[in-house]
Amino acid sequence: MTRHLRFKTRVLTLVVVLANVLGNFLMSWGLKHRGAALGASVLEYLTVLLNPWVAAGACVLIVWLLSRMALLSWADLSFVLPVTSIGYVLTAIVGWTLLGEHIGPGRWAGTLLIMGGTALVGSTEVRTTERKGEPVSVGGVR
């Protein structure tokens, strides 16, 4: 894999993770400070989108989706999903520290398992599987 592609993959992975954490935080903050839980009314859901926190969260999650699509276009799903799962860990920490959410021992244990799996997969080489009819370039990445 070229140095440029390795750098690009790391940067986009960071964007995917941070956009996921930030987008979910903003949306959760806006919904929790709204005062009431959402009901079954479509109008309620449309109205809540006007909340600046929720709208900002939705916009950041759109960035997350687009950057994840770009990353998946050149890196294997078996690499992208485990490595970007560190976002779950960061989301738990953000929920605990900034939203005051209670995280019990079971959730912390799960969080530690995710961190271990992320570290293990992150230490492997980024590879791309050969598609039928397409040659794979040097290092397994097109």
Buried (B, 14 or more C-beta within 10 A) or exposed (E): BEEEBBEBBEEBBEBBBBBBBBBBBBBBBBBEEBEEEEEEEEEEEEEBEEBEBBBBBBEBBEBBBEBBEBBBEBBBEEBBEBBBBBBBBBBBEBBBEEEEEEEEEEBEEBBEEBBEBBEEBBEEEBBBEEEEEEEEEEBBBB
